[in-house]
């Protein structure tokens, strides 16, 4: 009986470790996503600065064309950024939920592995 309980504890520790590694993966995704968002914002600010310079020195007809082109380009870029952001949030949620389940299950298995042998025998014999 003690050998079974030891293996239950080992399985609990393994599930805890896997859950923790998944949680680390979720943090990794969050970190790189935040970096990408900051880089995107910096790039957009630079592009807008260039656009402002272009439109201030353009004729009225060209300015109208540039404004329309820039608005379309902005909408496309924002849709792409929003889609990437949503995909990242979904991935983070999956990793987080799975990690939480594994960590809780692993902790419960470790606790079950540490129960006194008499309690385990009573539970198994009752069934």
Contact map, one row per residue, 1 for C-alpha under 8 A:
1111100000000000000000000000000000000000000000000000000000000000000000000000000000000000000000000000000000000000000010001000000
1111110000000000000000000000000000000000000000000000000000000000000000000000000000000000000000000000000000000000000010000000000
1111111000000000000000000000000000000000000000000000000000000000000000000000000000000000000000000000000000000000000000000000000
1111111100000000000000000000000000000000000000000000000000000000000000000000000000000000000000000000000000000000100000000000000
1111111110000000000000000000000000000000000000000000000000000000000000000000000000000000000000000000000000000001110000000000000
0111111111000000000000000000000000000000000000000000000000000000000000000000000000000000000000000000000000000000100000000000000
0011111111100000000000000000000000000000000000000000000000000000000000000000000000000000000000000000000000000000100000000000000
0001111111110000000000000000000000000000000000000000000000000000000000000000000000000000000000000000000000001101100000000000000
0000111111111000000000000000000000000000000000000000000000000000000000000000000000000000000000000000000000001111110000000000000
0000011111111100000000000000000000000000000000000000000000000000000000000000000000000000000000000000000000000100000000000000000
0000001111111110000000000000000000000000000000000000000000000000000000000000000000000000000000000000000001001100000000000000000
0000000111111111000000000000000000000000000000000000000000000000000000000000000000000000000000000000000011111100000000000000000
0000000011111111100000000000000000000000000000000000000000000000000000000000000000000000000000000000000001100100000000000000000
0000000001111111110000000000000000000000000000000000000000000000000000000000000000000000000000000000000001000000000000000000000
0000000000111111111000000000000000000000000000000000000000000000000000000000000000000000000000000000011011000000000000000000000
0000000000011111111100000000000000000000000000000000000000000000000000000000000000000000000000000000011111100000000000000000000
0000000000001111111110000000000000000000000000000000000000000000000000000000000000000000000000000000001000000000000000000000000
0000000000000111111111000000000000000000000000000000000000000000000000000000000000000000000000000010011000000000000000000000000
0000000000000011111111100000000000000000000000000000000000000000000000000000000000000000000000000111111000000000000000000000000
0000000000000001111111110000000000000000000000000000000000000000000000000000000000000000000000000010001000000000000000000000000
0000000000000000111111111000000000000000000000000000000000000000000000000000000000000000000000000010000000000000000000000000000
0000000000000000011111111100000000000000000000000000000000000000000000000000000000000000000000110110000000000000000000000000000
0000000000000000001111111110000000000000000000000000000000000000000000000000000000000000000000110011000000000000000000000000000
0000000000000000000111111111000000000000000000000000000000000000000000000000000000000000000000000000000000000000000000000000000
0000000000000000000011111111100000000000000000000000000000000000000000000000000000000000000000100000000000000000000000000000000
0000000000000000000001111111110000000000000000000000000000000000000000000000000000000000001100110000000000000000000000000000000
0000000000000000000000111111111000000000000000000000000000000000000000000000000000000000000000000000000000000000000000000000000
0000000000000000000000011111111100000000000000000000000000000000000000000000000000000000000000000000000000000000000000000000000
0000000000000000000000001111111110000000000000000000000000000000000000000000000000000001000100000000000000000000000000000000000
0000000000000000000000000111111111000000000000000000000000000000000000000000000000000001000100000000000000000000000000000000000
0000000000000000000000000011111111100000000000000000000000000000000000000000000000000000000000000000000000000000000000000000000
0000000000000000000000000001111111110000000000000000000000000000000000000000000000000000000000000000000000000000000000000000000
0000000000000000000000000000111111111000000000000000000000000000000000000000000000001001000000000000000000000000000000000000000
0000000000000000000000000000011111111100000000000000000000000000000000000000000000000000000000000000000000000000000000000000000
0000000000000000000000000000001111111110000000000000000000000000000000000000000000000000000000000000000000000000000000000000000
0000000000000000000000000000000111111111000000000000000000000000000000000000000000000000000000000000000000000000000000000000000
0000000000000000000000000000000011111111100000000000000000000000000000000000000000000000000000000000000000000000000000000000000
0000000000000000000000000000000001111111110000000000000000000000000000000000000000000000000000000000000000000000000000000000000
0000000000000000000000000000000000111111111000000000000000000000000000000000000000000000000000000000000000000000000000000000000
0000000000000000000000000000000000011111111100000000000000000000000000000000000000000000000000000000000000000000000000000000000
0000000000000000000000000000000000001111111110000000000000000000000000000000000000000000000000000000000000000000000000000000000
0000000000000000000000000000000000000111111111000000000000000000000000000000000000000000000000000000000000000000000000000000000
0000000000000000000000000000000000000011111111100000000000000000000000000000000000000000000000000000000000000000000000000000000
0000000000000000000000000000000000000001111111110000000000000000000000000000000000000000000000000000000000000000000000000000000
0000000000000000000000000000000000000000111111111000000000000000000000000000000000000000000000000000000000000000000000000000000
0000000000000000000000000000000000000000011111111100000000000000000000000000000000000000000000000000000000000000000000000000000
0000000000000000000000000000000000000000001111111110000000000000000000000000000000000000000000000000000000000000000000000000000
0000000000000000000000000000000000000000000111111111000000000000000000000000000000000000000000000000000000000000000000000000000
0000000000000000000000000000000000000000000011111111100000000000000000000000000000000000000000000000000000000000000000000000000
0000000000000000000000000000000000000000000001111111110000000000000000000000000000000000000000000000000000000000000000000000000
0000000000000000000000000000000000000000000000111111111000000000000001000000000000000000000000000000000000000000000000000000000
0000000000000000000000000000000000000000000000011111111100000000000000000000000000000000000000000000000000000000000000000000000
0000000000000000000000000000000000000000000000001111111110000000000000000000000000000000000000000000000000000000000000000000000
0000000000000000000000000000000000000000000000000111111111000000000000000000000000000000000000000000000000000000000000000000000
0000000000000000000000000000000000000000000000000011111111000110011000000000000000000000000000000000000000000000000000000000000
0000000000000000000000000000000000000000000000000001111111000000000000000000000000000000000000000000000000000000000000000000000
0000000000000000000000000000000000000000000000000000111111100000000000000000000000000000000000000000000000000000000000000000000
0000000000000000000000000000000000000000000000000000011111110110000000000000000000000000000000000000000000000000000000000000000
0000000000000000000000000000000000000000000000000000000011111110000000000000000000000000000000000000000000000000000000000000000
0000000000000000000000000000000000000000000000000000000001111111000000000000000000000000000000000000000000000000000000000000000
0000000000000000000000000000000000000000000000000000000000111111100000000000000000000000000000000000000000000000000000000000000
0000000000000000000000000000000000000000000000000000001001111111110000000000000000000000000000000000000000000000000000000000000
0000000000000000000000000000000000000000000000000000001001111111111000000000000000000000000000000000000000000000000000000000000
0000000000000000000000000000000000000000000000000000000000011111111100000000000000000000000000000000000000000000000000000000000
0000000000000000000000000000000000000000000000000000000000001111111110000000000000000000000000000000000000000000000000000000000
0000000000000000000000000000000000000000000000000000001000000111111111000000000000000000000000000000000000000000000000000000000
0000000000000000000000000000000000000000000000000000001000000011111111100000000000000000000000000000000000000000000000000000000
0000000000000000000000000000000000000000000000000000000000000001111111110000000000000000000000000000000000000000000000000000000
0000000000000000000000000000000000000000000000000000000000000000111111111000000000000000000000000000000000000000000000000000000
0000000000000000000000000000000000000000000000000010000000000000011111111100000000000000000000000000000000000000000000000000000
0000000000000000000000000000000000000000000000000000000000000000001111111110000000000000000000000000000000000000000000000000000
0000000000000000000000000000000000000000000000000000000000000000000111111111000000000000000000000000000000000000000000000000000
0000000000000000000000000000000000000000000000000000000000000000000011111111100000000000000000000000000000000000000000000000000
0000000000000000000000000000000000000000000000000000000000000000000001111111110000000000000000000000000000000000000000000000000
0000000000000000000000000000000000000000000000000000000000000000000000111111111000000000000000000000000000000000000000000000000
0000000000000000000000000000000000000000000000000000000000000000000000011111111100000000000000000000000000000000000000000000000
0000000000000000000000000000000000000000000000000000000000000000000000001111111110000000000000000000000000000000000000000000000
0000000000000000000000000000000000000000000000000000000000000000000000000111111111000000000000000000000000000000000000000000000
0000000000000000000000000000000000000000000000000000000000000000000000000011111111100000000000000000000000000000000000000000000
0000000000000000000000000000000000000000000000000000000000000000000000000001111111110000000000000000000000000000000000000000000
0000000000000000000000000000000000000000000000000000000000000000000000000000111111111000000000000000000000000000000000000000000
0000000000000000000000000000000000000000000000000000000000000000000000000000011111111100000000000000000000000000000000000000000
0000000000000000000000000000000000000000000000000000000000000000000000000000001111111110000000000000000000000000000000000000000
0000000000000000000000000000000000000000000000000000000000000000000000000000000111111111000000000000000000000000000000000000000
0000000000000000000000000000000010000000000000000000000000000000000000000000000011111111100000000000000000000000000000000000000
0000000000000000000000000000000000000000000000000000000000000000000000000000000001111111110000000000000000000000000000000000000
0000000000000000000000000000000000000000000000000000000000000000000000000000000000111111111000000000000000000000000000000000000
0000000000000000000000000000110010000000000000000000000000000000000000000000000000011111111100000000000000000000000000000000000
0000000000000000000000000000000000000000000000000000000000000000000000000000000000001111111110000000000000000000000000000000000
0000000000000000000000000000000000000000000000000000000000000000000000000000000000000111111111000000000000000000000000000000000
0000000000000000000000000100000000000000000000000000000000000000000000000000000000000011111111100000000000000000000000000000000
0000000000000000000000000100110000000000000000000000000000000000000000000000000000000001111111110000000000000000000000000000000
0000000000000000000000000000000000000000000000000000000000000000000000000000000000000000111111111000000000000000000000000000000
0000000000000000000000000000000000000000000000000000000000000000000000000000000000000000011111111100000000000000000000000000000
0000000000000000000001101100000000000000000000000000000000000000000000000000000000000000001111111110000000000000000000000000000
0000000000000000000001100100000000000000000000000000000000000000000000000000000000000000000111111111000000000000000000000000000
0000000000000000000000000000000000000000000000000000000000000000000000000000000000000000000011111111100000000000000000000000000
0000000000000000001001000000000000000000000000000000000000000000000000000000000000000000000001111111110000000000000000000000000
0000000000000000011111100000000000000000000000000000000000000000000000000000000000000000000000111111111000000000000000000000000
0000000000000000001000100000000000000000000000000000000000000000000000000000000000000000000000011111111100000000000000000000000
0000000000000000001000000000000000000000000000000000000000000000000000000000000000000000000000001111111110000000000000000000000
0000000000000011011000000000000000000000000000000000000000000000000000000000000000000000000000000111111111000000000000000000000
0000000000000011111100000000000000000000000000000000000000000000000000000000000000000000000000000011111111100000000000000000000
0000000000000001000000000000000000000000000000000000000000000000000000000000000000000000000000000001111111110000000000000000000
0000000000010011000000000000000000000000000000000000000000000000000000000000000000000000000000000000111111111000000000000000000
0000000000111111000000000000000000000000000000000000000000000000000000000000000000000000000000000000011111111100000000000000000
0000000000011001000000000000000000000000000000000000000000000000000000000000000000000000000000000000001111111110000000000000000
0000000000010000000000000000000000000000000000000000000000000000000000000000000000000000000000000000000111111111000000000000000
0000000110110000000000000000000000000000000000000000000000000000000000000000000000000000000000000000000011111111100000000000000
0000000111111000000000000000000000000000000000000000000000000000000000000000000000000000000000000000000001111111110000000000000
0000000010000000000000000000000000000000000000000000000000000000000000000000000000000000000000000000000000111111111000000000000
0000100110000000000000000000000000000000000000000000000000000000000000000000000000000000000000000000000000011111111000000000000
0001111110000000000000000000000000000000000000000000000000000000000000000000000000000000000000000000000000001111111000000000000
0000100010000000000000000000000000000000000000000000000000000000000000000000000000000000000000000000000000000111111100000000000
0000000000000000000000000000000000000000000000000000000000000000000000000000000000000000000000000000000000000011111110110000000
0000000000000000000000000000000000000000000000000000000000000000000000000000000000000000000000000000000000000000011111110000000
1100000000000000000000000000000000000000000000000000000000000000000000000000000000000000000000000000000000000000001111111000000
0000000000000000000000000000000000000000000000000000000000000000000000000000000000000000000000000000000000000000000111111100000
0000000000000000000000000000000000000000000000000000000000000000000000000000000000000000000000000000000000000000001111111110000
0000000000000000000000000000000000000000000000000000000000000000000000000000000000000000000000000000000000000000001111111111000
1000000000000000000000000000000000000000000000000000000000000000000000000000000000000000000000000000000000000000000011111111100
0000000000000000000000000000000000000000000000000000000000000000000000000000000000000000000000000000000000000000000001111111110
0000000000000000000000000000000000000000000000000000000000000000000000000000000000000000000000000000000000000000000000111111111
0000000000000000000000000000000000000000000000000000000000000000000000000000000000000000000000000000000000000000000000011111111
0000000000000000000000000000000000000000000000000000000000000000000000000000000000000000000000000000000000000000000000001111111
0000000000000000000000000000000000000000000000000000000000000000000000000000000000000000000000000000000000000000000000000111111
0000000000000000000000000000000000000000000000000000000000000000000000000000000000000000000000000000000000000000000000000011111
